[in-house]
Amino acid sequence: MAMTMAGVGGTALCARGRGLRSASCNYSLPRSSSSLSLRRGRDNNPHTHSLQQTLTLEAIQKSGVIACLRAQSGELALETAREALDEGISVAGTVLTSEDAKRAELAGAKFLMSPATVKDILDSFKDGPILYIPGAMTPTEVLNAHALGAKIVKIYPVTVLGGEQYIRALKSPFRDIPMVASQGITMDSVELYISMGASAVVLSDAIFNKSAMSIRDFGVIKKLAGLAALKGAAAVERWL
């Protein structure tokens, strides 16, 4: 699998194009933490690992938005992701196997996401510097992911399950488990999800507009990413 990596504004960036099986996740820490965020590989200090995961989690919760990117090519993915990263949005792809996750780690990923809980990935990364966000659908899956060591859980596919009301229902028994709402979320519903208890939301087409991407209109992507960043930050400040 071909994986592309570049440094963008103090970030480690990896992207997926069509035909590649997996994608890494791309993450920007605050510039004051850049020396920590760009450290490659693993060391043997568990305190450093814990701090890195904590910084990643706090940054996601502070921004309220993760952008999920799919593109026709790695080059297009990189150019498009830069626009979101420049506006302070974390950009993510998907990993489905431990091999995918290891390739993403080598490429410089700072966090990983899956649509389901992949136990091999969770076991491999829960004590390392990279934050893994497993996916869950049911209350049992949410609780199991948390019990296995997940620090935050992605609720997927959220709109099919009832949207923001489903997040509200899940947060009632699981108030202490941070959740990311994912699938089909629009720009206008960002605050609604966060008001119902989501720590963040995943936006895909709402930022990476298909028409704009098809003609490489990166100005549109930049504007949408900026709007998402504003909406996410405002919602977090108001509700969390």
Buried (B, 14 or more C-beta within 10 A) or exposed (E): EEBBBBEBEBBBBBBBBEEBEBBBBBBBBBEEBBEBBBBEEBEEEEEBBBBBBEBBBEBBBBBBBBBBBBBEBBEBBBBBBBBBBBBBBBBBBBBBBBBBBBBBBBBBBBBBBBBBBBEEBBEBBBEBBBBBBBBBBEEEBBBBBBEEEBBBBBBBEBBEBEBBEBBBBBBEEBEEBBBBBBBBBEBEBBBBBBBBBBBBBBBBBBBBBEEBBEEEEBEBBBBBBBBBBBBBBBBBEEBB
